[in-house]
Amino acid sequence: QVQLVESGGGLVQPGGSLRLSCAASGSIFSINAMAWYRQAPGVQRELVATITSGGSTNYADSLKGRFTISRGNAKNTLYLQMYSLRPEDTAVYYCFAVVTASDGYEYDYWGQGTQVTVSS
């Protein structure tokens, strides 16, 4: 079993910055792609950004230039640096990982989510 635990969410004023973290642990042989998703109330969950094991990144068009996805040196940690936050960025942010487990099979995992609220 693999656990993804997000942290770093909270309340921030418009124009502010926030850094989310996601730590992966458990029966991990290797972590392949990782991603951040978000879901606002009454809205379908949407992709924020992805990063491959090789470090290639991809972003939702509307977020390019304001959000940066990265992985830690140990590769089991995922980050999302968010700048110039807007009220419409308010959502629960979820960590996602594609993991090759110790049994050799590939599985998808989700974190429990962390709330980001942008409000004055």
N, C-alpha and C positions, 0 to 999 in steps of 0.2 A: 504494500500500500504506500501511496505517496501523499504527502500533505503539502499544500501551498498556503502560506499564511501571509496576508497582506498587512501592511501598516503604513502610517503616514497620512491618512486622511484626516479631515477636520474642517473647520470653518475658516474661510479666508475672504478677505475683502476683494472686490473687483479690482483687477490690475495686479493682484498679488501672485505669489508663486507658492508651489507646493511640490514636494517630492514623495512619491509613493515607492514603497519597497515590497518585494515579494520574495519570501524565502522558501525554497523547496527542500523537503527532507523525506527520508524513507528509503524504500527499496529501489534506488535509482542506479541504473547502469550508465545511462547517459541521458542528458536532456537535449532534445532536438530543438524545434522551434518553440518560442515563448511569445506571449502576446498580452496586451491589455485590451480589455473590453470595458464598456460602460453602459449603464442602463438607468435612464431617468424615469420617473413615475409615469406610467401610462405609455411608455415608448418601448419599442423593441430594442433588445440589446444590440449594440453596435460596436464594430471593431474600431479601436483607437490606433493601435500600432502593433507591428510584429517585428521580431528579430530572430534570425536563424542562428544555428550553432556557429556558423562562420562569421556572424556579426552583421550580416546584411539586414537592413531595416526597411520598413515600409510603413507609411502613415495614411490615415484617412485624409483626403484632400483638404478638408476644412480645418484640419489641425496642424498641417505642415507649418513649420516655423515657430510654433508656440510650444509644442510638446517634443520631448526627446526621450526615446527608449534606449536602454542600455542594459548590459549584463555585468555582474561583478566578475572579478578575476577568477573566482572559484566556479563560475558559470552556473551555480545553483541559485543565484540571486538575480532578481530582475528589478529594474528601476524605471520609473516614469517621472521625469522632471517636467513640470508644467509651469509655464510663464504666462503673464498677461491674462490671468484667468477671468472668465466672464460668467455672469449668472447662468447662462445656458450650458456651462460646463458642469453644473450641479448634477450629480448622479452617483450611483454606486459603481465603483471601479473594481473590476474583477481581473485577477491574474489567471492566465491559461498557459498550460504547458503540454507539449507532446513529449512523452517520456518513454525511453526504452528501459523496461524494468529488468530486474535480475533474471527473470525467466526468458528473456530474449524477445518478448513481445512488446509492441508499441501501444501505449494507452494515452488517452486524453484526460487531463485533470483540470479542475477549476478550484480557485480559492473561494473563500466565503464572502469576499467583497469588503471594501472599505468605503465609507461615505465621504464624499467631497461636497461641501456646500459653499457656494460662492455668493456672498451676500454682504451688504453694508449694514 
